[in-house]
């Protein structure tokens, strides 16, 4: 009986240690490239000229985007936060209708945050993944794969906002 209890405790400890070993609290540029590739987002890796932090450009279907790795330390830089963003040219000055549609998106979506870049005549959407404190590999993969849905929801909301006008 005691051996069964001891075996059960050992298995429990092994399971906890294995789960902790698979916890991710920061990613390097190489790791970011790997997880973006696994999600089918076609990354091209770059480096922030000011900080040296990893930056990725990628493709989510027909939409281009960037990922900025932030809150980095060490060498190679391992970063706790990933900010995904996609900007879209308006081809004209931003209007109050653009602001209305952006606000509607922000009011109706859990994931992603839309914005207007008035000086650049652009609208965009971003999405942040925080790794600080640790997340599982599955959690990171799930959140990265959600990014394509965030972009699609933003574009659909923007198109809907103009077809209803």
N, C-alpha and C positions, 0 to 999 in steps of 0.2 A: 504494500500500500504506500509506504513512505517513498519507495522508488518511483511510483507513478506520480506522486505529488511533486517530487524533485524533477522528474522528466517534464511534467507540465510547466513547472516554474521556469525551467531552462528554455523550453520552447517559447514561453511568453517573453522572456528576456531577449531571446534571439530575434523574435518578431519585432519587438520594440526597437532593438538596435538596428535591425535591417531597415525599418521604416525611417529611423533617424538618419541612417546613412544615405537614404535616397532623397532626403529633404534638400531642397535647393533654396539658398538664401541670396544668391548672386550668380550672375552669368558673365563669362568672358565673351569676347567677340567670336571666338571659335564656337562656343556653345550656343550663342545666339544664332549664328549661321546654321548650325545643325538643326535647332528646333524650328527655325523659319523654313528651312528646306523640307523638313519632315511634314510641315503643314502645307506644303505646295505653294509657298509664297515667293519663290524665286529670288532669294536675296543676293545682293551685291554688297560686299562689306567695304566700309569706308572708315575713316577715323576723324573725329572732331579735331580740327586744326588747333583750337585753343586748349583743349583739355586732354586730347589723346584718347578720349572715351570712344568705344565702338559706336558706329552708326551704320545702319543697314538701309539700303533702298530695296524695294521689292514690288511685286505685282500681285494684286488680289483680283483675279479675273482681268478685266479691262482697266482697272484703276491702279495707278502708281501710288506708292506711299513711302514713308520713311519711319525708321525706329531709332530713337535716340536712347542710348543707355545712359542712365544717370545715377548719381550717388555711388560713384566708383572708387575703389581703392585697390592697392596692391599692384603687382606686376607679374603677369599681365593683368590689366584692369579687370576687376570683377565688379559688376554693377547690380545694385539692389532694385532699381526701378527701370522699367521700360516704357517709354512714351511713344506710342504709335500715332502717326498723324498723316492725313491726306488733305491737300489743298486743291481747290478747283478754281480755275480762271472764270470770272463772270463775263469778261469781254466788254464790260461797261462799269460805270460807277455803282457801288453798292447802294441799294435803296432801302426804304423802310419795310418793304415787302420781304426783302432778304432777311432783315432782322426779325420780322414776324415768323418766318418759316424756321429760322434757326431756333427761336424761342420755343416754337411748337415742338420741334425735335427734342430739345432739352427737357421739355415738360413731359414728353411721352415715352422717353427711352431710359432704361435703367443703365445701359452700357453705352459709353461714348459721350462726348460733349462737343457740340457744334459751336462754331464761332464765325465772325465776319472779320476779315482783314481789310478794312476800308482803304488804307493807303495803297494796298496792292491790288485792289479790285478782285478779291478772292473770298470764297467761303471755304470752310474746312471742318473737319471732325478729328478729334483725338480720342485716345483710349489708353489708360495707364494700367500697367500690371505691376503690382508691388510684390517683391520677393522677400523683403526684410522679415525676419522671424521664421522664415522657412515655409516652403510649399512643396507638395509632392510633384513629381515629374508629370503625373496625369493632370494635376491642377494647372500647371504651366501650359501643357499642350492644349487643354480645353480652352483656356483663356486666349491663347494665341489663335486658335482656330476660330474663335468668336469674332476676331477683328474683321474678317471679310464680311460677316453679317452686319457689323456696325457700319461699314462703308456703304453697303447696299441699302441699309435702312435709311441712312442719311440721304443718299441720292434719290431714293424713292420718295422720301418726305419732301425734298426740294422740288422734284418734278410735280408731285401732287400739289404743292403750294402754288405752283405757277399754272397748272392746268385748271385749278379751281378759281383763279383770279379772273 
